[in-house]
Amino acid sequence: MADLSEGPRIPGKARASARRLPLNAPPRWLKPAVHALVAMPGLFLLAGWAELLFQNPSSLRLSAEPVAYTHNALGLMALRTLIAALAATPVHRLTGWRPIMSLRRMLGLWAFAYAAVHLGFYLWLELDLSLAALWAEALKKRFILFGMLGLLAMAPLAATSTRAAIKALGGRRWQALHRLAYVAGIAGCIHFILRVKGFQLEPWFYAALLAGLLAMRFMPSRRSASRAASQPA
């Protein structure tokens, strides 16, 4: 007679797949949900321009000034997404929730994409795709210079976001290079502050948020704090 206390037997393949499942693996819905969430503002802009160009030329979906609205929205999404990417490590250190770390690279690539389209949109509609005119504008207007600095800081990060690049550079050099994300964030905040007219709270809010994330990187992680608390005095 079989020993019922052992419970149902698990097939060998099921046990093997269970052993291969990494601990704290992100849920399958997490990345698709974040992709959809971050893509929504861009899709909204595309839908607005489609309506404006092909259906209703007097549409106010993108406000009365659709060019300025689109340009500002793209830049704002670039900054928001970059700050979200930079928030992943501090949130993990404070909460111990590891799945959020799987979003850093994805959010960083989205930030670079929004920033590149932001610059391309300005270069196309305002400067007739003239790089010489862009450089002349950057020398005259500091906010453009800081915006270009932020995009240039993100470019090597996007170029080395693949696993092959991580392997080629090595973990330490890759991590050192990707600290340029903070340079990009600081440049983006300065770009926003100098871009607006007069004193406005919104750009300073993002600057304060970024400063808080930078400060949180120097705080002890949850694991380090619990380890220190468990040690005898």
ZAMARGU-4260 file (C-alpha; in steps of 0.2 Angstrom, whole numbers, plus 5000, padded with zeros to 4 digits):
<rodrens>
0) 5000/5000/5000 | 5007/5017/4995 | 5011/5029/5009 | 4999/5043/5008 | 5008/5054/5020
5) 5021/5058/5006 | 5008/5068/4996 | 5006/5068/4977 | 5022/5065/4967 | 5028/5079/4956
10) 5034/5074/4939 | 5053/5076/4936 | 5051/5089/4923 | 5040/5100/4934 | 5053/5099/4948
15) 5067/5104/4936 | 5057/5119/4929 | 5053/5124/4947 | 5072/5123/4952 | 5076/5134/4937
20) 5064/5147/4941 | 5074/5162/4949 | 5070/5169/4966 | 5062/5186/4966 | 5059/5184/4947
25) 5048/5198/4940 | 5030/5193/4936 | 5027/5190/4918 | 5014/5205/4917 | 5026/5218/4924
30) 5037/5222/4909 | 5022/5222/4896 | 5012/5233/4908 | 5026/5246/4910 | 5029/5246/4891
35) 5011/5250/4888 | 5011/5263/4902 | 5026/5272/4895 | 5021/5271/4877 | 5004/5278/4880
40) 5009/5297/4879 | 5018/5294/4863 | 5003/5285/4856 | 4992/5299/4861 | 5003/5311/4852
45) 5002/5301/4836 | 4984/5299/4837 | 4982/5318/4840 | 4993/5322/4824 | 4983/5309/4814
50) 4967/5317/4818 | 4975/5334/4815 | 4982/5330/4798 | 4969/5318/4791 | 4952/5320/4800
55) 4950/5337/4808 | 4962/5351/4805 | 4954/5362/4818 | 4956/5348/4832 | 4962/5354/4849
60) 4967/5337/4855 | 4985/5344/4856 | 4980/5361/4861 | 4979/5377/4850 | 4998/5375/4847
65) 5001/5357/4843 | 5020/5359/4839 | 5024/5367/4855 | 5013/5355/4865 | 5021/5340/4856
70) 5039/5346/4859 | 5036/5350/4877 | 5027/5333/4880 | 5041/5323/4872 | 5054/5332/4883
75) 5044/5329/4899 | 5041/5311/4895 | 5060/5309/4893 | 5064/5317/4910 | 5050/5307/4919
80) 5055/5291/4912 | 5073/5294/4915 | 5069/5298/4933 | 5059/5282/4935 | 5073/5272/4928
85) 5085/5280/4941 | 5072/5277/4955 | 5073/5258/4953 | 5089/5255/4963 | 5084/5266/4978
90) 5067/5258/4978 | 5075/5241/4978 | 5087/5246/4992 | 5073/5253/5003 | 5060/5239/5000
95) 5070/5224/4995 | 5058/5221/4980 | 5070/5215/4967 | 5058/5214/4952 | 5059/5232/4950
100) 5077/5231/4945 | 5072/5222/4929 | 5064/5239/4923 | 5079/5250/4924 | 5086/5246/4906
105) 5069/5246/4898 | 5065/5263/4906 | 5082/5270/4901 | 5079/5265/4883 | 5062/5273/4883
110) 5070/5289/4890 | 5083/5290/4877 | 5069/5287/4863 | 5058/5301/4870 | 5073/5312/4871
115) 5080/5308/4854 | 5062/5311/4846 | 5061/5327/4856 | 5077/5334/4849 | 5073/5327/4831
120) 5056/5336/4832 | 5064/5352/4836 | 5078/5350/4823 | 5065/5346/4810 | 5052/5359/4813
125) 5062/5373/4820 | 5079/5372/4811 | 5076/5363/4795 | 5087/5348/4800 | 5102/5360/4801
130) 5115/5354/4813 | 5125/5370/4811 | 5109/5380/4816 | 5107/5368/4831 | 5125/5371/4837
135) 5122/5390/4834 | 5106/5389/4845 | 5115/5379/4858 | 5129/5392/4860 | 5116/5406/4861
140) 5103/5397/4873 | 5110/5387/4888 | 5095/5377/4890 | 5098/5369/4873 | 5116/5366/4877
145) 5111/5356/4893 | 5097/5347/4883 | 5110/5341/4871 | 5122/5336/4885 | 5109/5325/4893
150) 5105/5317/4876 | 5124/5314/4873 | 5126/5306/4890 | 5112/5294/4887 | 5118/5289/4870
155) 5132/5277/4876 | 5120/5270/4889 | 5108/5265/4875 | 5122/5259/4864 | 5128/5247/4878
160) 5111/5241/4885 | 5113/5224/4877 | 5119/5208/4886 | 5133/5207/4874 | 5139/5225/4878
165) 5139/5221/4897 | 5149/5205/4894 | 5162/5215/4883 | 5164/5229/4895 | 5163/5219/4911
170) 5152/5222/4925 | 5162/5235/4934 | 5166/5246/4919 | 5148/5244/4913 | 5141/5250/4930
175) 5154/5265/4930 | 5148/5270/4912 | 5130/5269/4917 | 5132/5282/4931 | 5131/5294/4916
180) 5112/5292/4919 | 5114/5304/4933 | 5123/5316/4922 | 5109/5315/4910 | 5096/5317/4924
185) 5105/5333/4931 | 5107/5340/4913 | 5089/5337/4909 | 5083/5345/4925 | 5094/5361/4922
190) 5087/5361/4904 | 5069/5361/4910 | 5073/5375/4923 | 5081/5386/4910 | 5068/5382/4897
195) 5053/5389/4906 | 5049/5407/4908 | 5051/5414/4926 | 5050/5404/4941 | 5039/5388/4940
200) 5037/5374/4952 | 5036/5359/4940 | 5055/5359/4935 | 5061/5362/4952 | 5050/5347/4958
205) 5059/5336/4946 | 5076/5343/4952 | 5071/5339/4970 | 5065/5322/4965 | 5082/5318/4957
210) 5092/5326/4971 | 5082/5314/4983 | 5086/5299/4972 | 5104/5304/4972 | 5104/5305/4991
215) 5095/5288/4993 | 5110/5280/4984 | 5121/5283/4999 | 5108/5276/5012 | 5111/5259/5018
220) 5101/5246/5009 | 5087/5236/5018 | 5098/5220/5019 | 5113/5230/5026 | 5102/5238/5039
225) 5095/5222/5045 | 5112/5214/5045 | 5119/5228/5055 | 5105/5227/5067 | 5107/5208/5070
230) 5125/5210/5075 | 5129/5211/5094 | 5134/5227/5101
</rodrens>
